[in-house]
């Protein structure tokens, strides 16, 4: 790294860290620490939500995927507008009306405290895994770009993020997200501009060459031939088809806007329902073009190195020597960007990761305090006590994040966009199905939901066993299953669809048991779309 690059990174870290103490003076209550006293404008929350949705996975894995394959895995992104439209009319009004801090408070009123506890724990577990995954990824990237020891990268990124998140609360998270959203745009633009300038004929050549080579199609590599092939359109549980990828996207976004505390905590922190809707649509209008931009950056890198051959880039494209596609952007930054631009891109990568990490740490703290500690362990304490407890839980989350990233580093695993998608599906826990049952029906109670949770977790454990190769066809044959059943047990479906199936399982099991056996005994006033008695926009 050159001196100017180092200066840019030092200024970035100092600037981010300084926001924590600045906002710490305002955190006198849990309402202030977790929600900023519900006083934020929609445009600021929208940009914060956008920055959170763009992690280091997006910054590097999207270009890598487009560089090596085509646009199949971009399809889920296109379902965000539909997901937000549904969420703004179904989910958002309930959360705003109830003046909640945690997304899971609703579940206690609808199904009881056990269901609320399950959802809170499922969220905390999923987010803890996500924290370690993102920090590990960004440490690998910074290592490849700078040569710094990966453990130093983990410690510096983790400690700075934890410091301003713990001390500054939600206000520090939101304002750092705001700054980081521009940094990640700047880092990506620096790369794309330099690629376009380096291609004879510029943007026109990139588009025509990529189109000729099929790089814009909705397809993937055929594992047998290594060639790009267009994906089928139909329904399937074993192949990645266009329709199924769109359904995966819709499932993911509905889950995000119904049960992800990262998202819900922010849109209930706005001044009013109008600002909340403005926030989620600003997030959408920023996110979808940004994902498309990073995919196009990968496509542009493909054309750049096709017209300017580089043996190392070719090895990355072909996978020769175990080279991964995720190393293409770091390789380009190191070897082709001029002084100063490298520091900007690295700051953009860090911004993409840190915005996601800070939001998750704050959300874990909110759920842990509101749904677990305050509800079941330490009731009727002072607000100051709960603020101190929130700091403590944020600190514990940060330690687990850093420790988990270090374990991944020592295990020498390589985490790709594909793996991230699978992890998200496996840790979904059926929460979307749970919220749909609550909001959209009058059926089901805590007993019916409990049966649904058991069956859903059993199914997810089965998928985990298959994905980790604990359950193979040979294992099933040894257990006495026939050849057909053994093949099914070892590969029931593509893991991408595990989240969608888990949601359907929980919903239908709880719905039918609630209809046939466990009748609802609770007062459902204002808890379902069929029993709400307020006008939209009213609080």
Secondary structure as the mmCIF struct_conf table of DSSP 4:
data_model
#
loop_
_struct_conf.conf_type_id
_struct_conf.id
_struct_conf.beg_label_comp_id
_struct_conf.beg_label_asym_id
_struct_conf.beg_label_seq_id
_struct_conf.end_label_comp_id
_struct_conf.end_label_asym_id
_struct_conf.end_label_seq_id
HELX_RH_AL_P HELX_RH_AL_P1 UNK A 3 UNK A 24
TURN_TY1_P TURN_TY1_P1 UNK A 25 UNK A 26
BEND BEND1 UNK A 28 UNK A 29
HELX_RH_AL_P HELX_RH_AL_P2 UNK A 30 UNK A 35
HELX_RH_3T_P HELX_RH_3T_P1 UNK A 36 UNK A 38
STRN STRN1 UNK A 40 UNK A 40
HELX_RH_AL_P HELX_RH_AL_P3 UNK A 42 UNK A 53
HELX_RH_AL_P HELX_RH_AL_P4 UNK A 56 UNK A 56
HELX_RH_PI_P HELX_RH_PI_P1 UNK A 57 UNK A 62
HELX_RH_AL_P HELX_RH_AL_P5 UNK A 63 UNK A 68
BEND BEND2 UNK A 69 UNK A 69
BEND BEND3 UNK A 71 UNK A 71
HELX_RH_3T_P HELX_RH_3T_P2 UNK A 72 UNK A 79
HELX_RH_AL_P HELX_RH_AL_P6 UNK A 80 UNK A 90
TURN_TY1_P TURN_TY1_P2 UNK A 91 UNK A 91
HELX_RH_AL_P HELX_RH_AL_P7 UNK A 92 UNK A 98
TURN_TY1_P TURN_TY1_P3 UNK A 99 UNK A 99
BEND BEND4 UNK A 101 UNK A 102
TURN_TY1_P TURN_TY1_P4 UNK A 103 UNK A 104
HELX_RH_AL_P HELX_RH_AL_P8 UNK A 105 UNK A 111
HELX_RH_AL_P HELX_RH_AL_P9 UNK A 113 UNK A 146
HELX_RH_AL_P HELX_RH_AL_P10 UNK A 150 UNK A 197
TURN_TY1_P TURN_TY1_P5 UNK A 198 UNK A 198
BEND BEND5 UNK A 199 UNK A 199
TURN_TY1_P TURN_TY1_P6 UNK A 200 UNK A 201
HELX_RH_AL_P HELX_RH_AL_P11 UNK A 202 UNK A 212
TURN_TY1_P TURN_TY1_P7 UNK A 213 UNK A 216
BEND BEND6 UNK A 217 UNK A 218
STRN STRN2 UNK A 219 UNK A 221
TURN_TY1_P TURN_TY1_P8 UNK A 223 UNK A 225
STRN STRN3 UNK A 228 UNK A 230
HELX_LH_PP_P HELX_LH_PP_P1 UNK A 231 UNK A 232
BEND BEND7 UNK A 234 UNK A 234
BEND BEND8 UNK A 237 UNK A 239
HELX_RH_AL_P HELX_RH_AL_P12 UNK A 242 UNK A 259
HELX_RH_AL_P HELX_RH_AL_P13 UNK A 261 UNK A 267
TURN_TY1_P TURN_TY1_P9 UNK A 268 UNK A 268
BEND BEND9 UNK A 269 UNK A 269
STRN STRN4 UNK A 270 UNK A 270
BEND BEND10 UNK A 271 UNK A 272
HELX_RH_AL_P HELX_RH_AL_P14 UNK A 273 UNK A 307
BEND BEND11 UNK A 308 UNK A 308
HELX_RH_AL_P HELX_RH_AL_P15 UNK A 311 UNK A 318
TURN_TY1_P TURN_TY1_P10 UNK A 319 UNK A 319
HELX_RH_3T_P HELX_RH_3T_P3 UNK A 320 UNK A 322
TURN_TY1_P TURN_TY1_P11 UNK A 325 UNK A 326
HELX_RH_AL_P HELX_RH_AL_P16 UNK A 327 UNK A 336
BEND BEND12 UNK A 337 UNK A 337
HELX_LH_PP_P HELX_LH_PP_P2 UNK A 338 UNK A 338
TURN_TY1_P TURN_TY1_P12 UNK A 339 UNK A 340
HELX_RH_AL_P HELX_RH_AL_P17 UNK A 341 UNK A 367
HELX_RH_PI_P HELX_RH_PI_P2 UNK A 368 UNK A 377
BEND BEND13 UNK A 378 UNK A 378
BEND BEND14 UNK A 380 UNK A 380
HELX_RH_AL_P HELX_RH_AL_P18 UNK A 383 UNK A 411
TURN_TY1_P TURN_TY1_P13 UNK A 412 UNK A 412
HELX_RH_AL_P HELX_RH_AL_P19 UNK A 417 UNK A 426
TURN_TY1_P TURN_TY1_P14 UNK A 427 UNK A 427
TURN_TY1_P TURN_TY1_P15 UNK A 429 UNK A 430
HELX_RH_AL_P HELX_RH_AL_P20 UNK A 431 UNK A 440
BEND BEND15 UNK A 442 UNK A 442
HELX_RH_AL_P HELX_RH_AL_P21 UNK A 446 UNK A 467
TURN_TY1_P TURN_TY1_P16 UNK A 468 UNK A 469
BEND BEND16 UNK A 470 UNK A 471
HELX_RH_AL_P HELX_RH_AL_P22 UNK A 473 UNK A 478
TURN_TY1_P TURN_TY1_P17 UNK A 479 UNK A 480
HELX_RH_AL_P HELX_RH_AL_P23 UNK A 483 UNK A 490
BEND BEND17 UNK A 492 UNK A 493
HELX_RH_3T_P HELX_RH_3T_P4 UNK A 495 UNK A 497
HELX_RH_AL_P HELX_RH_AL_P24 UNK A 498 UNK A 516
TURN_TY1_P TURN_TY1_P18 UNK A 517 UNK A 517
BEND BEND18 UNK A 522 UNK A 522
TURN_TY1_P TURN_TY1_P19 UNK A 525 UNK A 527
BEND BEND19 UNK A 528 UNK A 528
TURN_TY1_P TURN_TY1_P20 UNK A 529 UNK A 530
BEND BEND20 UNK A 531 UNK A 531
BEND BEND21 UNK A 534 UNK A 534
TURN_TY1_P TURN_TY1_P21 UNK A 536 UNK A 537
#
